């Protein structure tokens, strides 16, 4: 889990329009997928365990 201090600091910014998207699960700021509100790592974990409906591993 992310440090709670980082998440709290994001809410009390000096300039509120400078928003940094963060993963809702771990707080990671990089590799963020806006559609799922998750980072790429958490997205992959949840998708592989079948907890995100409609997402399947591609194969061709």
N, CA, C and O atoms as a MOPAC input file, in Angstrom:
PM7 MOZYME 1SCF
protein

 N      0.83400 1    -1.18700 1     0.00000 1
 C      0.00000 1     0.00000 1     0.00000 1
 C      0.87600 1     1.24800 1     0.00000 1
 O      2.01900 1     1.23400 1     0.45700 1
 N      0.31400 1     2.30100 1    -0.51600 1
 C      1.04300 1     3.55600 1    -0.60700 1
 C      1.09800 1     4.23400 1     0.75200 1
 O      0.30200 1     3.95500 1     1.64900 1
 N      2.04800 1     5.11700 1     0.87000 1
 C      2.11800 1     5.90600 1     2.08000 1
 C      0.88400 1     6.79600 1     2.15100 1
 O      0.51300 1     7.44500 1     1.17200 1
 N      0.27200 1     6.81700 1     3.28800 1
 C     -0.91000 1     7.66700 1     3.42700 1
 C     -0.53200 1     9.14200 1     3.37200 1
 O     -1.35300 1     9.98400 1     3.00800 1
 N      0.71900 1     9.45600 1     3.73400 1
 C      1.14800 1    10.85100 1     3.69200 1
 C      1.16900 1    11.39000 1     2.26400 1
 O      0.86100 1    12.55900 1     2.03500 1
 N      1.53500 1    10.53500 1     1.30100 1
 C      1.55600 1    10.96300 1    -0.10000 1
 C      0.14600 1    11.23700 1    -0.58700 1
 O     -0.09400 1    12.22600 1    -1.28000 1
 N     -0.78000 1    10.37700 1    -0.23400 1
 C     -2.16600 1    10.53600 1    -0.67600 1
 C     -2.79500 1    11.77300 1    -0.04200 1
 O     -3.51500 1    12.51100 1    -0.71400 1
 N     -2.53200 1    12.00800 1     1.24000 1
 C     -3.06600 1    13.18700 1     1.91900 1
 C     -2.45300 1    14.46100 1     1.35700 1
 O     -3.14000 1    15.47100 1     1.20600 1
 N     -1.16900 1    14.41400 1     1.04900 1
 C     -0.49300 1    15.58200 1     0.48700 1
 C     -1.09200 1    15.97500 1    -0.85900 1
 O     -1.16700 1    17.15800 1    -1.19200 1
 N     -1.51900 1    14.97500 1    -1.62900 1
 C     -2.15000 1    15.25300 1    -2.92000 1
 C     -3.46000 1    16.00900 1    -2.76200 1
 O     -3.81100 1    16.82200 1    -3.61800 1
 N     -4.17900 1    15.75600 1    -1.69200 1
 C     -5.46600 1    16.43300 1    -1.50100 1
 C     -5.28300 1    17.88000 1    -1.05100 1
 O     -6.14200 1    18.72000 1    -1.31800 1
 N     -4.17900 1    18.18200 1    -0.37200 1
 C     -3.93800 1    19.54100 1     0.12800 1
 C     -2.83300 1    20.22800 1    -0.67300 1
 O     -1.81400 1    20.62900 1    -0.11100 1
 N     -3.03000 1    20.36100 1    -1.95800 1
 C     -2.04300 1    20.99600 1    -2.81400 1
 C     -2.20800 1    22.50500 1    -2.81600 1
 O     -3.28600 1    23.02500 1    -2.52700 1
 N     -1.13200 1    23.20000 1    -3.14500 1
 C     -1.18200 1    24.66400 1    -3.24100 1
 C     -2.02200 1    25.08300 1    -4.44300 1
 O     -2.80800 1    26.02800 1    -4.36500 1
 N     -1.84800 1    24.37700 1    -5.54300 1
 C     -2.60700 1    24.65800 1    -6.75400 1
 C     -3.48200 1    23.43900 1    -7.05900 1
 O     -2.97700 1    22.44600 1    -7.58200 1
 N     -4.76900 1    23.49000 1    -6.75000 1
 C     -5.61300 1    22.30000 1    -6.89000 1
 C     -5.83100 1    21.84300 1    -8.33100 1
 O     -6.24300 1    20.70400 1    -8.55000 1
 N     -5.56900 1    22.69700 1    -9.31300 1
 C     -5.77200 1    22.27000 1   -10.69200 1
 C     -4.60800 1    21.43900 1   -11.21900 1
 O     -4.71300 1    20.87200 1   -12.30700 1
 N     -3.52200 1    21.35100 1   -10.49300 1
 C     -2.40300 1    20.48800 1   -10.88000 1
 C     -2.60600 1    19.11200 1   -10.25000 1
 O     -1.99900 1    18.78200 1    -9.23200 1
 N     -3.45300 1    18.33900 1   -10.86300 1
 C     -3.82800 1    17.03900 1   -10.30300 1
 C     -2.86800 1    15.97400 1   -10.80600 1
 O     -2.52600 1    15.94500 1   -11.98800 1
 N     -2.44000 1    15.10900 1    -9.91700 1
 C     -1.60200 1    13.97200 1   -10.27300 1
 C     -2.43600 1    12.72500 1   -10.09200 1
 O     -2.83300 1    12.40300 1    -8.97100 1
 N     -2.71000 1    12.01700 1   -11.17300 1
 C     -3.51400 1    10.80700 1   -11.08700 1
 C     -2.73800 1     9.72000 1   -10.35300 1
 O     -1.56000 1     9.49100 1   -10.62700 1
 N     -3.40800 1     9.05600 1    -9.42300 1
 C     -2.78600 1     7.99500 1    -8.65700 1
 C     -3.67900 1     6.77400 1    -8.63400 1
 O     -4.90500 1     6.87900 1    -8.69000 1
 N     -3.05200 1     5.61700 1    -8.55100 1
 C     -3.76900 1     4.35100 1    -8.46200 1
 C     -4.58600 1     4.33600 1    -7.17700 1
 O     -4.09600 1     4.70500 1    -6.11000 1
 N     -5.83600 1     3.90500 1    -7.29200 1
 C     -6.70000 1     3.88600 1    -6.10900 1
 C     -6.33500 1     2.76700 1    -5.15100 1
 O     -6.71800 1     2.79900 1    -3.98100 1
 N     -5.60700 1     1.79300 1    -5.63000 1
 C     -5.26100 1     0.62600 1    -4.81300 1
 C     -3.92400 1     0.79500 1    -4.09600 1
 O     -3.82500 1     0.52700 1    -2.89900 1
 N     -2.89400 1     1.23800 1    -4.82300 1
 C     -1.55600 1     1.31200 1    -4.22600 1
 C     -0.98700 1     2.72500 1    -4.14500 1
 O     -0.02800 1     2.95800 1    -3.40900 1
 N     -1.56300 1     3.67600 1    -4.88900 1
 C     -1.08500 1     5.05300 1    -4.83900 1
 C      0.00100 1     5.37400 1    -5.83500 1
 O      0.54000 1     6.48100 1    -5.81300 1
 N      0.34300 1     4.44800 1    -6.70700 1
 C      1.38800 1     4.66500 1    -7.70600 1
 C      0.93700 1     5.72100 1    -8.71000 1
 O     -0.22100 1     5.72900 1    -9.12700 1
 N      1.85600 1     6.62000 1    -9.10100 1
 C      1.49400 1     7.70300 1   -10.00300 1
 C      1.84800 1     7.40300 1   -11.45300 1
 O      1.25400 1     7.97900 1   -12.36400 1
 N      2.79200 1     6.52600 1   -11.67700 1
 C      3.20200 1     6.22700 1   -13.05100 1
 C      2.50700 1     4.96900 1   -13.55200 1
 O      2.16000 1     4.08400 1   -12.77000 1
 N      2.31000 1     4.90100 1   -14.85600 1
 C      1.64600 1     3.74400 1   -15.44200 1
 C      0.17700 1     3.69600 1   -15.08100 1
 O     -0.38700 1     2.61600 1   -14.90300 1
 N     -0.44700 1     4.85600 1   -14.97100 1
 C     -1.83900 1     4.97100 1   -14.51700 1
 C     -2.79100 1     4.78800 1   -15.68700 1
 O     -2.58800 1     5.38500 1   -16.74400 1
 N     -3.82500 1     3.97400 1   -15.52000 1
 C     -4.86700 1     3.78500 1   -16.53600 1
 C     -6.12100 1     4.49400 1   -16.05000 1
 O     -6.75000 1     4.07700 1   -15.07700 1
 N     -6.47400 1     5.56700 1   -16.73700 1
 C     -7.58300 1     6.41300 1   -16.30600 1
 C     -8.92100 1     5.68000 1   -16.32300 1
 O     -9.77200 1     5.90800 1   -15.46300 1
 N     -9.10000 1     4.80900 1   -17.29500 1
 C    -10.37300 1     4.10500 1   -17.43000 1
 C    -10.68600 1     3.21700 1   -16.22600 1
 O    -11.84700 1     3.06600 1   -15.84400 1
 N     -9.65200 1     2.63400 1   -15.63800 1
 C     -9.84300 1     1.71500 1   -14.52300 1
 C     -9.42700 1     2.31100 1   -13.17900 1
 O     -9.66600 1     1.70500 1   -12.13400 1
 N     -8.81000 1     3.48900 1   -13.19800 1
 C     -8.34700 1     4.15900 1   -11.98100 1
 C     -7.31500 1     3.31200 1   -11.24500 1
 O     -7.26000 1     3.31100 1   -10.01500 1
 N     -6.48800 1     2.58100 1   -12.02000 1
 C     -5.47000 1     1.69400 1   -11.46300 1
 C     -4.15000 1     1.89300 1   -12.18900 1
 O     -4.12100 1     2.38900 1   -13.31500 1
 N     -3.05900 1     1.50500 1   -11.54200 1
 C     -1.77900 1     1.48000 1   -12.23200 1
 C     -1.68200 1     0.16900 1   -13.00500 1
 O     -2.51400 1    -0.72300 1   -12.83800 1
 N     -0.67500 1     0.06200 1   -13.84100 1
 C     -0.54500 1    -1.10700 1   -14.71300 1
 C     -0.29600 1    -2.38800 1   -13.92100 1
 O     -0.72600 1    -3.46500 1   -14.33400 1
 N      0.37600 1    -2.28200 1   -12.81700 1
 C      0.71000 1    -3.45800 1   -12.01700 1
 C     -0.53500 1    -4.00800 1   -11.32500 1
 O     -0.79700 1    -5.21000 1   -11.36300 1
 N     -1.29600 1    -3.11800 1   -10.69500 1
 C     -2.53400 1    -3.54400 1   -10.02200 1
 C     -3.55100 1    -4.02700 1   -11.04100 1
 O     -4.28700 1    -4.98100 1   -10.79100 1
 N     -3.59000 1    -3.36100 1   -12.20000 1
 C     -4.51100 1    -3.78000 1   -13.25000 1
 C     -4.21500 1    -5.21000 1   -13.68100 1
 O     -5.13000 1    -6.01700 1   -13.84500 1
 N     -2.94800 1    -5.51800 1   -13.86100 1
 C     -2.56300 1    -6.85600 1   -14.30300 1
 C     -2.89600 1    -7.91100 1   -13.24300 1
 O     -3.38000 1    -8.99400 1   -13.57200 1
 N     -2.63900 1    -7.59700 1   -11.99300 1
 C     -2.95100 1    -8.54100 1   -10.91000 1
 C     -4.44400 1    -8.84500 1   -10.85100 1
 O     -4.84200 1   -10.00500 1   -10.75100 1
 N     -5.26700 1    -7.79900 1   -10.91300 1
 C     -6.71600 1    -7.98400 1   -10.83900 1
 C     -7.26500 1    -8.66100 1   -12.08600 1
 O     -8.18600 1    -9.47300 1   -11.99500 1
 N     -6.70900 1    -8.33500 1   -13.25100 1
 C     -7.17900 1    -8.94500 1   -14.48900 1
 C     -6.83800 1   -10.43000 1   -14.53000 1
 O     -7.65500 1   -11.23800 1   -14.97300 1
 N     -5.65600 1   -10.79400 1   -14.08100 1
 C     -5.25000 1   -12.19500 1   -14.09000 1
 C     -6.04800 1   -13.03700 1   -13.09400 1
 O     -6.25700 1   -14.23200 1   -13.30800 1
 N     -6.48900 1   -12.40800 1   -12.01200 1
 C     -7.28300 1   -13.14900 1   -11.03800 1
 C     -8.76900 1   -13.13000 1   -11.38400 1
 O     -9.57300 1   -13.76700 1   -10.70300 1
 N     -9.13900 1   -12.39900 1   -12.44300 1
 C    -10.51800 1   -12.38900 1   -12.90900 1
 C    -11.43900 1   -11.46200 1   -12.13900 1
 O    -12.65300 1   -11.66200 1   -12.13500 1
 N    -10.88300 1   -10.45200 1   -11.48700 1
 C    -11.69200 1    -9.55200 1   -10.67600 1
 C    -12.16500 1    -8.31100 1   -11.43400 1
 O    -12.95800 1    -7.52900 1   -10.90900 1
 N    -11.68600 1    -8.12800 1   -12.65800 1
 C    -12.17200 1    -7.03200 1   -13.50500 1
 C    -13.03800 1    -7.67000 1   -14.58400 1
 O    -12.52100 1    -8.39400 1   -15.43500 1
 N    -14.34700 1    -7.41600 1   -14.56600 1
 C    -15.22000 1    -8.06800 1   -15.54500 1
 C    -14.97400 1    -7.57200 1   -16.96400 1
 O    -14.77800 1    -6.38000 1   -17.20000 1
 N    -14.99100 1    -8.51400 1   -17.89800 1
 C    -14.83200 1    -8.18800 1   -19.30800 1
 C    -13.40600 1    -8.15400 1   -19.79900 1
 O    -13.18000 1    -7.97400 1   -20.99500 1
 N    -12.44000 1    -8.31700 1   -18.92400 1
 C    -11.02900 1    -8.27700 1   -19.31600 1
 C    -10.52700 1    -9.71700 1   -19.40000 1
 O    -10.60500 1   -10.47600 1   -18.43400 1
 N    -10.01000 1   -10.07500 1   -20.57800 1
 C     -9.40600 1   -11.39100 1   -20.75700 1
 C     -8.03000 1   -11.22700 1   -21.36800 1
 O     -7.77200 1   -10.25400 1   -22.07700 1
 N     -7.17200 1   -12.14800 1   -21.10300 1
 C     -5.82900 1   -12.11600 1   -21.66100 1
 C     -5.90600 1   -12.37600 1   -23.15400 1
 O     -6.55300 1   -13.32700 1   -23.59100 1
 N     -5.25000 1   -11.53600 1   -23.93500 1
 C     -5.31200 1   -11.69200 1   -25.37800 1
 C     -4.36900 1   -12.80200 1   -25.85000 1
 O     -3.29700 1   -13.02000 1   -25.28500 1
 N     -4.79800 1   -13.47900 1   -26.87900 1
 C     -3.95500 1   -14.48800 1   -27.52800 1
 C     -4.34900 1   -14.57300 1   -28.99000 1
 O     -5.53500 1   -14.54100 1   -29.32000 1
 N     -3.37800 1   -14.67800 1   -29.85200 1
 C     -3.66200 1   -14.76900 1   -31.27100 1
 C     -2.63900 1   -15.62000 1   -31.98200 1
 O     -2.72700 1   -15.80500 1   -33.19600 1

